Amino acid sequence: MAEMQEMIDRLVLEGRKVRMVINQRTTKVMQIQSGDLMNCLIGGVILPNSNAFKYLGTIVNSNESLVIEFKERIVRVEKAMDMLKTVWRSNQTSVHRKIKIYISLVRSISTYGHQSWYCTGTTDAKFLAFEN
């Protein structure tokens, strides 16, 4: 537990050397390992604990569940599909072109950052069902 505080202290110290300041109001701590929650401090201020955070566009949470991530991706894809509804309805756009648009604009939203996801059989099945 003390190791985490030491790492934070070193980060603050090294950051100061390059004029980096860690925002105490927006910085949170997420504990992944089970056990008692520890208090981490920056400048005497206790950092709040968090169950989830967004990293490179992907929601990371303490129980390694992708449920929240999948729900958010579905909402984003639905918005993209809605924005492109004139393209989908167009008789002047070929099916081939619509597929290319889907792959480049819609599918990329659903799969961005998927390499970092912790997948299980259940999450793989949900992702494949969503993709189809």
C-alpha positions in Angstrom: 0.0 0.0 0.0 2.8 2.4 0.8 4.3 1.6 -2.6 1.4 3.3 -4.3 1.9 6.5 -2.3 5.6 6.4 -3.0 4.9 6.2 -6.8 2.5 9.1 -6.6 5.1 11.2 -4.6 7.7 10.4 -7.3 5.3 11.3 -10.1 4.6 14.6 -8.4 8.3 15.3 -7.9 9.3 14.3 -11.4 6.4 16.2 -12.9 7.5 19.4 -11.1 10.8 19.2 -12.9 9.1 19.7 -16.2 6.4 22.1 -14.8 3.7 19.4 -14.8 1.1 19.9 -12.1 -1.4 17.1 -11.2 -4.9 18.4 -10.8 -6.0 17.4 -7.4 -9.7 18.1 -8.2 -9.8 15.8 -11.2 -7.3 13.0 -10.3 -8.9 9.8 -8.9 -7.5 6.5 -7.7 -8.9 3.1 -8.8 -7.9 0.0 -6.8 -8.0 -3.2 -8.9 -6.8 -5.6 -6.3 -9.2 -6.7 -3.5 -8.6 -5.6 0.0 -8.9 -2.4 2.1 -9.1 0.8 0.2 -6.1 3.0 0.8 -6.0 6.8 0.8 -3.6 8.4 -1.7 -2.5 12.0 -1.2 -1.2 14.8 -3.4 -0.1 17.8 -1.5 -1.9 16.7 1.6 -5.2 16.3 -0.3 -6.8 12.8 -0.3 -7.6 11.7 -3.8 -11.1 10.3 -4.2 -11.5 6.6 -5.2 -13.2 5.6 -8.5 -14.7 2.4 -9.8 -14.1 3.3 -13.4 -12.2 5.7 -15.7 -11.8 6.3 -19.4 -8.4 5.5 -20.9 -7.8 6.0 -24.6 -11.5 6.0 -25.3 -12.2 2.8 -23.4 -13.9 2.6 -20.0 -11.7 0.7 -17.6 -13.3 -0.5 -14.3 -12.2 -2.3 -11.3 -14.1 -5.5 -11.9 -12.9 -5.8 -15.5 -16.4 -5.8 -16.9 -17.1 -4.5 -20.4 -20.8 -4.0 -19.8 -20.6 -0.2 -19.5 -18.2 -0.1 -22.4 -20.5 -2.1 -24.7 -23.5 0.1 -23.8 -21.6 3.3 -24.5 -20.4 1.9 -27.8 -23.9 0.9 -28.9 -25.1 4.4 -28.2 -22.3 5.9 -30.2 -22.9 3.5 -33.1 -26.7 4.3 -33.0 -25.9 8.0 -33.2 -23.5 7.5 -36.2 -26.1 5.3 -38.0 -28.7 8.0 -37.4 -26.5 10.7 -38.8 -25.9 8.6 -41.9 -29.6 7.7 -42.5 -29.7 9.8 -45.7 -26.8 7.7 -47.1 -28.5 4.4 -46.1 -31.8 5.5 -47.7 -30.2 6.8 -50.9 -30.8 5.0 -54.1 -27.9 6.7 -55.7 -25.3 5.2 -53.4 -24.3 1.6 -54.2 -24.4 -1.2 -51.7 -20.7 -1.6 -52.1 -20.1 2.1 -51.2 -22.5 1.8 -48.2 -20.5 -1.1 -46.9 -17.3 0.9 -47.2 -18.9 3.8 -45.3 -20.2 1.4 -42.7 -16.8 -0.2 -42.2 -14.9 3.1 -42.1 -17.3 5.3 -40.1 -19.5 3.0 -38.0 -17.6 -0.2 -37.4 -14.5 1.8 -36.3 -16.5 3.4 -33.5 -17.6 0.0 -32.2 -14.1 -1.6 -32.3 -11.8 1.4 -31.4 -9.4 0.3 -28.7 -10.7 -3.3 -28.6 -7.2 -4.7 -28.3 -7.0 -3.5 -24.7 -10.3 -5.1 -23.7 -10.4 -8.0 -21.3 -12.7 -10.4 -23.1 -14.4 -13.5 -21.8 -16.7 -15.9 -23.7 -19.7 -13.8 -22.7 -18.2 -10.5 -23.8 -17.0 -12.1 -27.1 -20.5 -13.4 -27.8 -22.0 -10.0 -27.0 -19.6 -8.3 -29.3 -20.2 -10.7 -32.2 -24.0 -10.3 -31.7 -23.6 -6.6 -31.9 -21.4 -6.8 -35.0 -23.9 -8.9 -36.8 
